[in-house]
Amino acid sequence: MGMSAQDKMLNVASRLGLTTLKDMQGTTRMVYDSQTTAALTHTFFKGASQRAFPLTNVGANGNQFQVNEALLVEKIGFFVPSAADGIEYTGLSTVGSVLFDLVIGNKTVIKDATCELGGEQAFYNDGTSASSVIDLEGVGILIPPQVEYYVIAKAFNESTRVASSVRLGCYLFGTGALLNFNTTI
């Protein structure tokens, strides 16, 4: 029988010496960041605190979680902001595919992975032309508290394999932990 997301989160936290994480409030969490200027390479979450909602939902802490907050990434997705204000967006069908790295701290934990249209990547997606999610369920990668994280992504045409200069957005979704005071404030 596999390890649950919560068990994996607690196991990794314990190995990192984060003994209080087990006392925090469990949650489902999603962070996202988008860049509305077309470019060949995008770095998401770095500098996100300089962007306002709806371009990102990352707050003043930028690309790291507060003390006793964490995210076990179970899905990584990409989307295309269709306007400079970032309000409207579409799936990857208007762009193509994305090659990306996930970096936590100073370690690249996913390298040269692709989110391909039509389900060509190694991890499951729904196989449609607009599919834009890689599912890491059963694997999961923990972003611990107070450690910087970011995603470097490059869009390309899924047929010709030529790089594309596009607007792009990224989200990380999974099981999270939130600060829990366990007392009256």
N, C-alpha and C positions, 0 to 999 in steps of 0.2 A: 504494500500500500504506500502511495506517495505521501510526501510531506505537504501539509497545508501551507498556504501563503503565510499565515500567522506563525506557524512553527518555523518556517524558513527565516522569516524576519527576526524572530527571537533568537534562533540559532546563530545567525550572522551577527546580530547585535551583541550576543554574549561573547563571541570570539573577538569582537572589536572592543570589548570592555564596557559596553553600554548597558550596564546592569539595570538601570531604571526604566528602560524602554518597555519592559513587561508590565509596568504599572500605568502606562499611558492609555489614552482612549483610542480604540481601533476605529478605522473609518475606510471608506473608499475614496480615493483621491485622484485628481487629474490636474496637471499643470500644463499650460500651453504657452507658446510664444510664436509670433508671426512677424514676418518682415515684408513690407509692401513695396520695397524697391527691388526691381528685377536684378538678379545677380547669378553668376555661375556657382558660387559657393555661399552658403548661409551658415552662420554659427548661431544656434538658438540657445536661449537662456542666459548666455553671457551678456551683460548689459541690459537685460530685460527690465530691470527696475527703472530704467530711463524711459521705457515705453509705457503708455497709458492703456487702460482697458478701453476698447475691446481688442487691442493688438496683443495683449498678454494678460494672464491672470496671476503673474508672479508679482509679489508685492515688494516692499522696500528692502526686504532681505536679499533680493536678487536671486542668484542661482545657487542658493543653499538653504536648507531647512533650519528652523530654529532649534534650540536645545530640546531634546526629547521629541522631535518630529522626524519622520522618515517616510520614505516611499519605496515599496517593493514594486518595481516596474514590471507589469504583466503584459502591457500592450504599448507599442510605439506606433504612432500614426502620423500621417502627413496630410496636409490640405493646402489649397491654393486660395489666398485672399484675392478676390477678384477686383478689388478697388483699393485705392490708396488709404481709405479710412479703415480698412480691415473688417468692415461689418459684414459684407457678403463674402462667401467662400464656396468652393467646390471641391470635389475629390480630385484625385490625380489624373482623371481622364482628360483634363485640359492641358496637362503638362507632360505626362509620361511616367517615368520611373525615378526612384531616388536611391542613390548610394549614400550610406551614412555611417558615422562612427558615434558611439556613445562613450563619453569620457566622464569618469567620476574621480575626483581628486586629480592626481597626475597619472592615472591609469586608464588606458583605452580598454573598456570592458566588452564592447562590440566593435569590430573593425570590418570595414568594407562590406557591410550587409546591404542587401537591396530590398526595397519595397517595390515590387514589380507589378505592373498592370496584369490582370488575368491570373494572379496567383503563382507566379514563377519562382518566388523566393522559397527558401527552405521551410519557413514557418507558415502555418495555415493562414489564409485569408479567405474571403467568400468567393473568390474567383471571378468577380465581375470586373468590367473594364474600369469602373470607378473605385475599385478597392484600394484602400490606402492604409491598411493596418497590418502590423506584424504582431502575432500573438505569441507571447513568451510564457503563457500559462503553464504551470508545471515546472518552469525553470525559474523565472523571475530574477531580477537583479536589484539588490538593495542600494538605495541612495541614503546613506546615514545622515544624521544631523550635522550641521556645520561643516559640510564638505561640499565644495563647489562641483557642479555638474554642468555639462553642456553637450549639445549634439551638433556635429558638423555634417552638413548635407549638401549633395550636388544632384541636381535634376538632369535627366537625360532621356532621349527618345527611346522608347522600348524596342522599336524596330531597327532603327539605324544605329543606335548606341552612341549618338552624337550628343555632347553636352548641351544643355539648354539654359539660357539666362531667363529666369522666371521669378515671380513672387512665390514665397513658400511659407508654410507654417508647420509646426511640429507639436505633438502632444505626447505626454507620458501619463499612463493610466495604470492604477493598481491598488493594492492594499496599502493603507497608510497608518501612521500613528500621529496623534495630536497631543499636545500638552494637556495633561489632566492634573489639576491641583489637588484633587481628593480632599478638599476642605472648603469651608465657606470663605468667600472673598469679600 
